Amino acid sequence: MRTRLTLARAFLLLIAVLAVVLGGLVYVQGTASRAAVADSAAVQRDAASEQVGARVTAYLGQADAAVEAFGARLRAGSCPLDDAAAIESCLFAVAAADPNLSEVTFTHAVRTGFADDGAPQLAAGGRWQVSVYRDRAGDGARLCTRRTWPDAGRFIATVRCRDPARALLAAPPEQPAGVAPDPAGHPSFITPASRDLSGQIVRTDLSYAELDAALPERERRVVVTAMQAIERSEKGGGDPAGSAGGAGGEAPRGIEDRGALLGVVRAGLLARHIADEVAAIRVNHDPEDPFRIFLCDAEGRLVTPVSRDDRLAAAGDDLRIAPLHVPPMIALAVRDPALARAADRGAPALGRFELDGRAHDVSFRPLAGTQGWLVGVTGPEDYYLRALRGTLRRLLALTLGVIALALAGGALTVRAVRRGLRQITRQAARLQAFDFAPEPPRTPFRDVADVLDSVEQAKTAMRAMRKYVPVDLVRELYESNREPALGGRLEDLSILFTDVRGFTSLAETLEPDRLARLLGHYFSAMTAGVHDAHGTVDKYIGDAVMAIWNAPRPCADHPVAACRAALACVARTRALFASGAWEGLPPLVTRFGIHRDRVMVGHFGAPDRFSFTAIGDGVNLAARLEGLNKLYGTTILVSDAIERDARGRFAFRRIDRVAVKGKSIGVEVHELLGERDTDPARLEAARSYERALDAYFARDFDRALATLGERADLADDGPTRMLAARCEALRREPPPPDWDGTFAATEK
């Protein structure tokens, strides 16, 4: 037989021809323009990173300027070391001149030489410190002075604060701030005063302000600090061992010569403003610019946050941003090899990576004067190809328009037929997914409509069938491609039985159609509660419901799911009884029994009529537990197997040890009280009852009665009344020696 083209193949052939034509046009246009666009994009990214670097460098330079300004005053003698007021005045002037400074601190100590490793050797005396700092960030901050000086073998600190506009002479009196650490023992003094760095400006990485050391971590300011050891530039000019802080020490002869250490000055900048400098620059003048600019170190750890909720984390001796969620684009950018190349070579480097199928560019530029920081810029490569894509789209539209004129008639027919075929495919897929919702056919072709009508008839039959058969069971048979057969297998199930108290009396007072309508509302609420917990309704028995978990579909933590279902059923039926659908009738009380056991589950019945259900002693015990609610006056009773597996999620009360009717061995019976956060008073009452039950099992009936009587809220409790009655009876007539407290139930 000669092979003929199908409608789909003919259509695909036309599409292939069009694709070849359009592909050629795209290739010609794209090849000519892509290189120019890429070069322009690289220039823009480089300009943005250069601007960021300049702004961050300028911001960090404010700390350098503050250090140099104070150092110049100190060397010039305008801030004598033996005049505490002069030192404070100089620091105050430097801090007030720049609102971005968080602190300006001068620490004095007498350097007697250097150790072998270059660390400064300091005289025991003459150590003091004066700091001028802002007590908070932003407007309204006060400038505070903290002085630290030695006193009787320890260091004492005082603080006083003033508005920046107030004169130093109008400052309030100093307030004691307690014992302080040795100011010359901090790395911010030792490092700049070392042999290799003395006289140089040294910058720190992100760190907590030293003055905030006593504060909780969340309240400490994060700063970048510039430090410099100030050395005498010429002979004379003041006593380097003076006592501006309140106590001094004598310098060894010769320290006053050129190069003698006057002290270390440090200036701190609030690190949060660095992020503002980065955010001020955009790669493109576009409100929807997708490019991101960030600062990181050579290991890819972020220096600036990516969201307001980001937190700081220690990274060795420094601090780094620990984002709650790193944007995928930045996460991939810092893993690109370009970062290592830029850090190693000290020069800008470019990289490229894929994200969600889109190519992204990334560039890194080392930031001079920092602790190895780099400016990163990343964004989608195709952002700059939008104009090019617009041109290509217009070219494609023109070509398609010409072709469409020739193919208009055939295209309309093919589209209509394909729409009908897609509807058939969609309906078949919905059937396969067990979605039987009706959908009227929409097609102008009679043949397609006939097929869709047949599918709708099949869906109608399936909608009717699912009202009688658990849909999970049918889905399992379908997915396993097997016919149901008589027989079963042992499975670990959780089984739930329910019954309605007084339903027979209510049914006798209602018309049959009204009863059926109300019972339908009730079963709908109960079924929804079971399904909410991924259970399967096995059957309805009059006004009762039997549900199972872990069959026909596996269900993890099925004891927990069964308990959750019982509580969900209570909540849903309570809402039903309060609604107009219940027609103002008194609310019903539903009793539940839940048990876990290995039971036989499968297809049972006659060869031509199956019922998927579970049978066995475990099923009977679940039903008996439901019936025990009548005896104890409870609503939800579970077996010890359920309580043991669900106690971590729910609150229970151990009620009794019962041998249900037809059994001689007792089982522990528990009442499900609710979630773990159940009312504490109710939980305490439950624990009190359990202590009485333990006394009962121990034959201490007097103690059991006394424990029950301790709580007034147990007076109307059904289990309490029953246990109290038993204790009274057994106290009058003690049980035999082999009595173990098991109660033999005589009713179902």
TORFIMI-758249 format. One record per residue: residue in three letters; y, x, z of N, C-alpha, C in turn. Coordinates in steps of 0.1 Angstrom, whole numbers, plus 5000, padded with zeros to 4 digits. Layout:
BEGIN
ALAYXZYXZYXZ...
//
This chain:
BEGIN
MET498850095000500050005000501250095000ARG502250054992503450134991504350115003THR504750225009505550215021507050175017ARG507550075024508850035022509750065033LEU511050085030512050105040512249985049THR512250005062512649885070514149875071LEU514549765076516049745078516649865086ALA515949895097516450005106516450135099ARG515450165091515450295084516550305073ALA516750195066517850195056519150215063PHE519350145074520650155081520750305086LEU519750365092519750505096520050595085LEU519550565073519850655062521250655058LEU521850535059523350525056524150605067ILE523650585079524350655090524250805088ALA523050855083522850995081523851055071VAL524050975060524951015049526351025055LEU526750925062528150925068528251045077ALA527251075085527251175095527451315088VAL526851335077526951455069528351475064VAL528951365059530351375054531351405065LEU531151325076532151335087531951475094GLY530651515095530451645101531051755094GLY531051745081531751855073533251855075LEU533851735076535251725079535551785092VAL534751745102535051795116534851945117TYR533851995110533652135110534852215104VAL535352165093536452235086537652235095GLN537952115100539152095108539052175121GLY537852155127537752215140537752365140THR537052425130537052575129538452635127ALA539252565120540652615117541552605129SER541252505138542252475149541752525162ARG540452535164539952555178540452685184ALA540452795176540852925181542252925186ALA543152855178544552855182544752775194VAL543952665196544152585208543652665220ALA542552735218541952815229542952915234ASP543552985224544553085228545753025236SER546252915231547352845238546952805252ALA545752755254545252715267545152835276ALA544752945271544653065280546053105284VAL546953095275548353135279548953045290GLN548652915289549152825299548452845312ARG547152865312546552895325547053025332ASP547253125323547653255328549053245334ALA549953165327551253145332551253075346ALA550352965347550352895359549852985371SER548753065368548253155379549353255383GLU550153305373551153405376552253335384GLN552653215381553653145390553153125404VAL551853085405551253065419551353195426GLY550953305420550953435426552353475431ALA553353445422554653485426555153405438ARG554853275438555253185449554553225462VAL553253255461552553285474553053425479THR553253515469553753655473555153645480ALA555953555474557353545479557253475493TYR556353385495556253325508555753425518LEU554653495515554153595524555153705527GLY556053735517557053835518558053805529GLN558153675533559153635544558753705557ALA557453715559556953785571557353935571ASP557153995559557554135557559054155560ALA559854065554561254075556561654065571ALA560953975578561253955592560954085600VAL559754145597559354265603560354375600GLU560754385588561754495584563054475590ALA563554345591564854315597564854355612PHE563854325619563854355633563654515635GLY562854575626562654715627563954795625ALA564754735615566054805612566954795624ARG566954685630567854665642567354755653LEU566054765655565554845666565854995664ARG565655045651565955185648567455215649ALA568255115646569755135646570255135660GLY569455095670569855095684570554965688SER570654865679571354735683570454655692CYS569154695694568254625703567654725712PRO568454765722567954875731566654825738LEU565654925740564454885746564554865761ASP565554915767565754895781566554765784ASP566854685774567654565776566854445771ALA566254365781565454255777566154155769ALA567454125774568254025767568554065752ALA568754195750569054235736567754225728ILE566654255733565354245725565154095722GLU565354005732565153865729566153815719SER567453865720568453815711568153855696CYS567653985695567254025681566053945676LEU565053925684563953845679564353695676PHE565253645685565753505683566453495670ALA567353595667568053585654567153595642VAL566153675642565253685631564453555629ALA563953495640563153375640563953255635ALA565253245640566053135637566453135622ALA566553255616566953265602565953215592ASP564753205596563653155587562853055593PRO562952925589562152815596560652825593ASN560252905583558852915580558153005590LEU558853085598558253175607557753095619SER556453125623555953055635556253145647GLU556353275645556653365657557153495652VAL557953565660558353705659558053765672THR557253865673556853925685556954085685PHE557554135696557654285697556854325709THR555954415707555054475718555354615720HIS555654655732555954795735554854865743ALA554454985739553555065747553855215743VAL553555305752553855445750552555505744ARG552655565732551555625725551555775728THR550555825734550455965738549656045728GLY549055985718548356065708547355965701PHE546356035694545355955687543955995690ALA543055905691541655935693541055995680ASP539856045680539156095668539055995657ASP538855865660538755765650540155715645GLY541255775650542555735646543155625654ALA542455575664543055465672544055535682PRO545155455685546155515693545755525708GLN546155635714545955655728547255625735LEU547155535745548355475751548455515766ALA549655535770549955555785549655435793ALA549255445805548955335813550055245816GLY551255295817552455215820553355185808GLY554355115810555355085799554854985789ARG553954905793553454805783554054665786TRP554754605776555354475778555454415764GLN555754285764555854215751556854095753VAL557654075742558553965741558253895728SER558053765729557753685717558853565716VAL559353545704560153425701559353345691TYR558953215695558053135686558552995686ARG558052925676558352775675557152705682ASP557552605690556552535698555752435690ARG556252405678555452315669555952345655ALA555152285645555552295631556452185627GLY557352205617558152095612559552085619ASP560251975616561551955622561451925636GLY562551955644562451925658561852035666ALA561352145660560652245668561752325676ARG561352365688562152445697561752585696LEU562752675698562452815698562152855713CYS561052915715560652945729560453105730THR560753155742560653295744559553315755ARG558653405752557553435761557653585764ARG557753615777557853755781556553795789THR555953905786554753945793554954085798TRP554754105811555054245817553954265828PRO553754395832552754425842553354405856ASP552454355865552854325878551554345887ALA551554445895550554475905549154475898GLY549054555888547754575881547354465872ARG548154375869547854265860549054235852PHE548954145842550054115833550453965836ILE551753945838552253805841553153765829ALA553053635826553853585814554753475819THR555953465813556953355816557353295803VAL557753165802558153105790559453025793ARG560353025783561452925783561752885769CYS562152755767562352705753563752645752ARG564252655740565652605737565652555723ASP566652465720566952425706567452545699PRO567152555686567552675678569052685678ALA569852575679571252575678571952625691ARG571152615702571752655715571952805716ALA572952845723573152985725572153045735LEU571853175733570953235742571353235757LEU572653235759573153235772573053105779ALA572852995771572652865776571152825778ALA570352925777568852905778568452855792PRO567452765793566952725806566252835813PRO566052825826565352935833563952945829GLU563353065831561953095827561053015836GLN559952975830558852905838557652995838PRO556953005849555753095849554653035839ALA553953125832552953085823551553135827GLY551453205839550153245843549853395840VAL548653435843548253565840547953585825ALA548353695819548153715805547353835802PRO546653845791545953975787546954085784ASP546354205784547154325781547654315767PRO549054305765549554285751549254395741ALA549054515747548754635738547254645735GLY546454555741545054565738544554475727HIS545454395721545154305710545054385697PRO544154345688544154415675545454415667SER546354315670547654315663548554425667PHE548254495678548954615682548154735678ILE546954745681546154865679546054905664THR545854805655545654835641546854895635PRO548054835636549254895630549655025637ALA549355045649549755165656548755275654SER547655255646546655365644547255475635ARG546555585635547055705628547255675613ASP546355605607546355585592547355485588LEU547655385597548555275593549855275599SER550155365608551355365616552555375606GLY553555285608554755285600554555195588GLN553355155584553155065573553154925577ILE553554835567553354695570551954645567VAL551354595577549954545576549854395577ARG549154335567549054195567547654155572THR547554045579546253985583545853885573ASP544653845574544153725566544453605575LEU543953485570544053365578543453385592SER544253355603543753375616544553275625TYR543953255637544653175647545753255654ALA546853195656547953265663547553315677GLU547953435680547553495692548153425704LEU549353365702550053295713549353165717ASP548453115707547752985710546353015715ALA546053135720544753165724544253075735ALA545153025744544652945755544552795751LEU544952755739544852615734543452585729PRO543052455729541852415722541952455707GLU540852475701540852525687541552435677ARG541352305680541952205670543552205671GLU544052265682545552265684546152395680ARG545352495677545852635675546352635660ARG547452705659548052725645547352835638VAL547252805625546652905616547852985609VAL547853115610548953195605548453305596VAL549353365588549153485582550253575587THR549853695592550753775600551053915593ALA552253955594552654085590553054165602MET552554295603552754375615553154515610GLN553954585619554354715616554654795629ALA554154915629554455005641555855065638ILE556855045647558155095645558255235652GLU558555335644558655475649560055525649ARG560455605658561755665659562055745647SER563255715641563555795628564355915631GLU564955925643565756045646565756065662LYS566156175666566156205680567156125688GLY566756095701567756025709567655875707GLY568555805713568755665711567955575719GLY567755595732567155495741565855545746ASP565355485756564155515763562955445757PRO562055505750560955435744560055375754ALA560155425767559255365777560055275786GLY561155215781561955125789561155005793SER561854915801561154805807561754675804ALA561954635791562554515788561754395793GLY560454415795559654305800559654295815GLY560154395822560254385837559654505844ALA558854585837558254705843558054805832GLY558054935836557955035826557155155830GLY557055245822556255365825557055485818GLU556855605823557555715818556755775806ALA557455805796556855875784556756015786PRO555656075782555456225783556556295775ARG556956405779557956485772557556505758GLY558556485749558356505735558056385727ILE557856265734557556145727558856095720GLU559956135726561256085720561556155707ASP560756245703561056315690560756215678ARG561256265666560956185654559456145653GLY559156025650557855975649557255915662ALA558055915673557555855685557555705683LEU556455635689556255495687557255415696LEU558055325690558955235697558255115701GLY557255075693556554945695556054885682VAL555354775683554854705671555454565671VAL556054535659556554405657555654325647ARG555454205650554654115641555353985639ALA555253935626555853805623554753715616GLY554653595621553653505616554253395608LEU553553365597553853245589552753145590LEU553153015590552152905590551452905577ALA550152915578549252925566549252795558ARG549552675564549552555557550552545546HIS551552625547552552625536552052695523ILE551052775525550552845513549952735503ALA549252635509548752535500549852455493ASP551052445500552152375494552652455482GLU552652585483553152675472552152665460VAL550852655463549852635452550052495446ALA550152395454550252255449551552235440ALA552552315442553852295435553752335420ILE552652405416552452445403551452365396ARG551652325384550752255375550552335363VAL549352325358549052405345549752335333ASN549752205333550252125322551252025328HIS552251995320553251895324552651755320ASP551651715328550951595326550551535339PRO550951405342550551345355549051335357GLU548251335346546851325348546151465344ASP546851575347546351705345545051725352PRO543951755345542651765352542451905358PHE543352005355543152135359543352155374ARG542652235381542752265395543152405398ILE544152425407544552565411544152575425PHE543552695429543152715443543152865446LEU543152895458543053035463541653055469CYS541053175466539753205473539753355475ASP538653405481538453545482537353595473ALA537053715474536053775464534653715466GLU534353655477533053595479533053445475GLY534153395470534153255466534553155477ARG534953205489535253115500536753075498LEU537052955500538352895498539352935509VAL540552975504541653005513542552885515THR542652795504543452675505542552555504PRO542952445511542052325512542052255498VAL541052175496540952095484541151945488SER541251905501541551775505542151775518ARG542851665523543451665536542551675547ASP541251635545540251635556539551765558ASP539851865550539151995551539452055564ARG538452135569538552205582538352355580LEU538652425591538552565590537252615597ALA536752725592535552775599535652935599ALA535152995609535153135610534353205600ALA534853305593534153385584534353535587GLY533453585596533653715601534853725610ASP535853815607537053825615538153725610ASP537853655599538853575593538553425594LEU539453345589539153205588539153165573ARG538253065570538153015557538052865557ILE538452805546538352655545536852615544ALA536452515552535052465551535252315547PRO535252295533535552155529534452065532LEU534751935535533751835537533051815524HIS533751815513533151805500533851885489VAL533151985484533752075474533652005460PRO534751975453534651925440533752005431PRO532851945423531952025415532552125406MET533752095401534452185392534752315399ILE535252305412535652425419534352495424ALA533352425428532152485433531452565422LEU531452525410530952605399531852715395ALA533152695396534152795392533952925401VAL533852905414533753025423532353095422ARG531453025415530153095413530153165400ASP531153155392531153215379531353365380PRO530653455372530753595373532253645371ALA533153565365534553615363535153645377LEU534753575387535353605401535053745405ALA533753795403533453925407534154035398ARG534253995385534954095376536454115380ALA537054005383538454015387538654085400ALA537754065410537854125423537554275422ASP536554315413536154455412537254535404ARG537754475394538654545385540154535389GLY540454445398541854425402542654375391ALA542054305381542854255370542254115366PRO543154025359542653895356541353895348ALA540553785350539253775343539053635339LEU538453605328538153475323536653445323GLY536353315325534953265326534753135320ARG533553085319533252955313531952905319PHE531952765322530752705327530652565322GLU529452505325529152365320529152275332LEU529752155331529752055342529651925335ASP528551855338528351715332528351715317GLY527851825312527851835297529151875291ARG530151905299531451945293531652095297ALA532252165287532552305289533852315297HIS533952405307535052425315535452575315ASP536752595314537252735315537752765329VAL537652895333538152935346538753075345SER539853095352540453225352540753265366PHE540653395369540953445383541953565381ARG542953565390543953665391544053715405PRO543853855407543953905421545453885426LEU545553865438546853835444547253965452ALA548154035447548554165454549154135468GLY548954235477549554225490548754135500THR547554085496546753995504545454065507GLN544654005516543354055519542254015509GLY542454055496541554035486541553885481TRP542653815482542753675477542853685462LEU542453575456542553555441543053415438VAL543853405427544253275423543253225412GLY542653105414541753055405542352925398VAL542152925385542552805377541352765368THR541052635369539852585362540152445357GLY539552405346539652275340538852265327PRO538652135322537852115311538452175298GLU537552235291538052305278538552205268ASP537952085268538351985258539651915261TYR540251945272541551885275542651915264TYR542552045260543552085250543152045236LEU541951985234541551945221541851805218ARG542651735227542951595225543651565212ALA544651645209545451625197544551655185LEU543751755186542851785174541851665172ARG541351615184540451505182541151385176GLY542451365179543151255173543251265158THR543451385154543551405139542151385133LEU541151425139539751405134539451255134ARG539851185145539551045145540250965133ARG541551005131542150945119541550975106LEU541051095105540251135092538951055091LEU538251045103537050965103537350815100ALA538450765106538750625103539050595089LEU539750685082540050665068538750675060THR537850765063536650775055535750655058LEU535650615070534850495073535350365067GLY536750365066537350245060536950235045VAL536950345038536550345024535050305022ILE534250355031532850325030532550185034ALA533350135044533050005049533349895039LEU534349925030534549825019533349805010ALA532649905008531449894999530249835007LEU530249855020529049815028529349695036ALA530449635035530849525044529749415044GLY529349365033528449255032527049295039GLY526549405035525249455041525349485056ALA526549545060526749575074526749455083LEU527449345078527549225086526149165088THR525349165077523949115079523149205088VAL523149335086522349425095522849405109ARG524149395112524549385125524049255132ALA524149145124523649015130522149025133VAL521349085124519949095126519649185138ARG520349295139520149395150520549325163ARG521549245163521949175176520849085180GLY520249015171519048935175517849015180LEU517649135173516549215177516849275191ARG518049315193518449365206518149265217GLN518549135214518349035224516849015227ILE516049025216514549015219514049135227THR514549255224514149375232514649365246ARG515849315248516349295262515549195270GLN515249085263514448985270513049035274ALA512449115265511149175267511249275279ALA512349355279512449445290512649375303ARG513349265303513549185316512249125320LEU511449075311510149035315509249145321GLN509449265315508649375320509149415334ALA510449395337510949425350510849305359PHE510149195355509949075364511249005367ASP512149015357513448935358513248815349PHE513148695355512848575348514048475347ALA515248525349516348445348516548395334PRO516948265332517048205319518248275311GLU518148285298519248335290519048265276PRO520048175273519848095260519948195248PRO519248165238519248245226520648235218ARG521148355214522348355206522148435193THR521748365183521548425170521648325159PRO522248365148522348275137521048255128PHE520048335132518748345123517648255130ARG517048165123516048075129514848155133ASP514448255125513148325129513348395142VAL514548455144514748525157514848425168ALA515548305166515648205176514248155180ASP513348135171511948095175511348195184VAL511448325181510848425190511548415204LEU512848405205513548395218513148265225ASP512948155218512448035225511148055231SER510248125224508848145230509048235242VAL509948335242510148415254510648335266GLU511548245263512148155273511048065279GLN510148015271509047935276508148015286ALA507848145282507048225290507748255304LYS509148275303509848305315509848175324THR509948055318509847935326508547925334ALA507447965327506147965333506048065345MET506648185342506648285353507448245365ARG508648185362509448135373508648035382ALA507947955376507047855383505947935391MET505348035385504248105391504748185403ARG505948245403506348325414506648245426LYS506748115425506848025437505548015444TYR504448055438503148035444502448175447VAL502848275440502248405441503248505444PRO502948595454503948705457504148795444VAL505448805441505848875428505449025429ASP505449085441505049225443503649245439LEU502749145442501349155438501249155423VAL501949055417501749045402502349175396ARG503449235401503949355396503049475397GLU502349475409501349585411500249575401LEU499749455398498649435389499049465375TYR500349435372500849465359501049615357GLU501549685367501849825365500549905365SER499449855372498149925372497349885360ASN497749775352497049735340495549695344ARG495449615354494149565358494149415362GLU492949355360492749215363492449205378PRO492949095385492549075399491049045400ALA490449095411489049065413488849045428LEU487748955430487448925444487149055452GLY487649065464487349185472488649235479GLY488449325488489549375496489349515500ARG490249565508490149705513490849705526LEU490449805535491049815548492349885546GLU493449825552494749885551495449865565ASP496349965567497149955580498349865577LEU498349755583499349655581500149615594SER501349565592502049495602502049355598ILE501649265608501449125604502349045613LEU503048945608503948855615503548715613PHE503448635624503248495624504448425631THR504848315626505948235632505448085633ASP506148015642505847875644507147815650VAL507347685648508547625653508247535664ARG508947555675508747475687509247325685GLY508347235688508747095687509047035673PHE508447105663508747065649508046925646THR506846905652506146785650506946665654SER507546675666508446565671509646545662LEU510246645657511346635648510846565635ALA509746605629509246555617508946405618GLU508546355629508246215631509446125630THR510646185632511946105632512646115619LEU512146185609512846205596512146145585GLU512846105575512246055562511646175555PRO510546145547509846255541510746345532ASP511546275524512346365515513446445522ARG513946385533514946465541514246575548LEU513046555553512246655560511946765550ALA511546735538511246835528512446925525ARG513646855524514846925521515247025532LEU515146975545515447065556514447175558LEU513147145555512147245556512347355546GLY512847305534513147405523514247495527HIS515347445534516347535538515847635549TYR515047585558514447665568513647775563PHE512747745553511847845547512647945539SER513747895533514547985525515248095534ALA515748055546516248145555515248245560MET514048185564513048275569512548375558THR512348325546511848415535512948525533ALA514248495533515248595531515148695542GLY514948655554514848755565513648845563VAL512548795558511348885555511648975544HIS512248925533512549005522513649115525ASP514549075534515549175538514949305543ALA513749285550513049395556511849445547HIS511949405534510949455524509449405528GLY509449285533508049235536507649135526THR506349095526505848995517505348875525VAL505848755520505448635526504048595521ASP503048605530501648575526501448425523LYS501948345532501748205530502548125540TYR502747995536503347895545502247805550ILE502247785563501247695569501947585577GLY502147475570502947375577504347425579ASP504747435592506147485595506047635599ALA504847695597504647835601504747925589VAL504948055592505048155581504148275585MET503448325575502648445577503248555568ALA503648665573504148775564503448905568ILE503348995558502749125560503649235554TRP503349355559504049475555503049585551ASN503349665542502549775537501449735527ALA501549605522500749555511501449435505PRO501349415493500649495483501449635479ARG502749645484503449765481503549845494PRO503449975493503650065505505050035512CYS505050045525506250025532506350125544ALA507150225543507250325553507850255566ASP507350305578507850245591507650095591HIS506550045587506449895586506449835599PRO506049895611506349825624507849795626VAL508649905623510049885624510549775615ALA510049775603510549665593510149525598ALA508949515604508549385609509449335620CYS509849425629510749385640512149355634ARG512549435625513849395618513849265612ALA512649225606512549105599512648985609ALA512048995621512048895631513548865635LEU514248975638515648965642516448905630ALA516148945618516948895606516648745605CYS515448705607515048555606515848475616VAL515948535629516648465639518148445635ALA518748555630520148555626520348455614ARG519448455604519648365593519448225596THR518448195605518248055608519348005618ARG519948095626521048055635522248015626ALA522448095615523548055606523347925599LEU522047905595521647775589521947655598PHE521547665610521647555620523147525622ALA524047625621525447605623526147555611SER525447545599526047515587525947365584GLY526647315574526547175571525147135564ALA524447235559523247215552522147155562TRP522347185575521347135585521646995590GLU522746935585523146795586523246755601GLY523746845609524046815623522846795632LEU521646825628520446815636520346925647PRO519646905657519547005668518847135662PRO519247255666518647375660517247385665LEU516447445656515047475660514847605667VAL513747625674513447745681512147805674THR512347915668511147985661510548085670ARG509248085671508448185679507748275669PHE507748405673507248515665506148585672GLY505148625665504048725670503848835660ILE503948955664503849075655502849175660HIS501949215651500849315655500649405643ARG500249535647499849635637498349665639ASP497649665627496149695628495649725614ARG494449785614493749805601492949675598VAL493349605588492649475585492249475570MET491449385567491049365553492049295545VAL492549355534493549285526493149295511GLY493349185504492849175490492849035485HIS491949015475491848885468490648815474PHE490848695479489748615485489848475479GLY488748415479488648275474487448255464ALA487648165455486648135445486848215432PRO485848235424486048315412487248275403ASP487548135403488648095394489848055402ARG489948095415491148065423491248165434PHE492148255433492348365443493448335452SER493348395464494448405473494548545478PHE495748605476495948745482496448725496THR495648775505495948765519495248875527ALA495448865540494848965550494048885560ILE492848945563491948875573491448985582GLY491048935594490449025604490948995618ASP490449075627490849055641492349085643GLY492949175636494349205637495149095633VAL494749015623495548905619495448795630ASN494248775635494048675645494948705658LEU494948835661495748875673497248845671ALA497748875659499148845656499448695658ALA498548615653498648465655498648425670ARG497748495677497648465692498848505699LEU499448615695500748665701501848565699GLU501848505687502848395685502648285695GLY501348245697501048135706501348165720LEU501248295724501548325738503048305742ASN503948295732505348265735505448135743LYS504648035740504647905747504347925762LEU503448015765502948045778504148105786TYR504748205780505748285787507148235786GLY507448145776508748095774509648195767THR508948285759509648385751509748335736THR510348425727510448385713509848495704ILE509848615708509348725700508448815708LEU507148805706506148895713505448985703VAL505349115707504749215698503649285706SER502649345699501649415705502049555709ASP501249625717501549755721501649855709ALA500849825699500949915687502249905680ILE502849785680504149765674505249835683GLU505149805696506149865705506150015705ARG504950075704504850215704505550285692ASP505450215680506050275668507450235666ALA507950135673509350085670510250105682ARG509750165693510650175705511850265703GLY511750355693512950435690514050365684ARG513750245678514850175671515250045678PHE514349985686514549855692514349865708ALA514849765715514649755729513549645732PHE512649685740511449595744511349575759ARG510649475762510249445776508749425777ARG508049505785506649495787506449365795ILE505649265789505549135795504249125804ASP503149175798501849145805500749225798ARG499549225804498349275798497449145796VAL497149105784496548975781495348995773ALA494248925777493048905768493248775762VAL493648775748493848645742492548575741LYS492648445737491548355737490548415727GLY489248425731488248475722487948625724LYS488848695732488648835734488548865749SER487748965752487549005766488349125770ILE488949205760489649325763491149295762GLY491949335772493349305772494149395764VAL495249345759496249425751497649415758GLU498349515757499749515763500649425754VAL501349345760502249245752503649275756HIS504549285746505949325748506849215742GLU508049205748509049115742510049195735LEU510349155722511349225714512749175719LEU513549255725514849215730515949225719GLY515849325710516949345700517049495697GLU518249525691518449665688518549745700ARG518649885698518749975710519949955718ASP521049905711522349885719522449745725THR521249685728521249555734522049565748ASP522649445752523449435764522749515776PRO523549615781522949695792522449615804ALA523149505807522649425818521249355815ARG521149315803519849265799518749365799LEU519049495795518049595796517749635810GLU518649635819518349665833517549555839ALA517749425835516949325840515449335835ALA515349385823514049405817513249515824ARG514049625827513449735835513049695849SER513849605855513449555868512149475868TYR512049395857510849315856509649405854GLU509849515846508649605844508249675857ARG509249705865508849765878508049665887ALA508449545886507649435893506249425887LEU506149435874504849425867503949545871ASP504549665872503749785877503249765891ALA504049705900503649675913502549575913TYR502649475904501549375903500249435899PHE500249525889499049595885498449685896ALA499349735904498949815915498449735928ARG498449605926497949505937499049505948ASP500249555946501249545956502149415953PHE501549305957502149175953503449155960ASP503549195973504749185980505949255974ARG505649385970506749465964507049405950ALA506149345943506449285930507349165932LEU507049075942507948965945509249005949ALA509349115958510649155962511449215951THR510849285942511549335930512049225921LEU511249125919511649005911512848935917GLY512848935930513948865937515248935938GLU515249065934516449145936517549105926ARG517149045914518049015904518148865902ALA519348805903519548665902519348625887ASP519648725878519548685864518148675859LEU517148695868515748675864515148545869ALA516048465876515548345882515048245872ASP515748235860515348135850514548195839ASP514048315841513248385831511848335832GLY511248295820509948245819508848345824PRO508848475819507848565824508048595839THR509248595844509448615858508748505866ARG509048385862508448265870506848275870MET506348315858504848325857504348435866LEU504948555865504548665873504648635888ALA505748575892505948535906504848445911ALA504548345902503448245906502148315908ARG501848405899500548485900500548565913CYS501648635916501748715928501548625941GLU502148515941502048425952500548385954ALA499948345943498548305944497548415948LEU497848535942496948655945497248705959ARG498448685964498648725978497948635988ARG497748515985497048425993495548445992GLU495148475979493648495977493548625968PRO493348735975493348865968492248865957PRO492548945946491548955935490349035939PRO489249035931488149115934488449265931PRO487549355936487849495935487949545920ASP487249485911487249525897488449465889TRP489349395896490449335889491449435884ASP491849435872492849535866494149465862GLY494349345865495549275862495649205849THR494549215841494549155828494449005829PHE495348935822495448795822494548735811ALA493648645813492848585803493448455798ALA493948465786494548345780493548245776THR493748115779492748015776493147925764GLU494447945759494947865748495347955737LYS495347905725495747975713497247985713
//
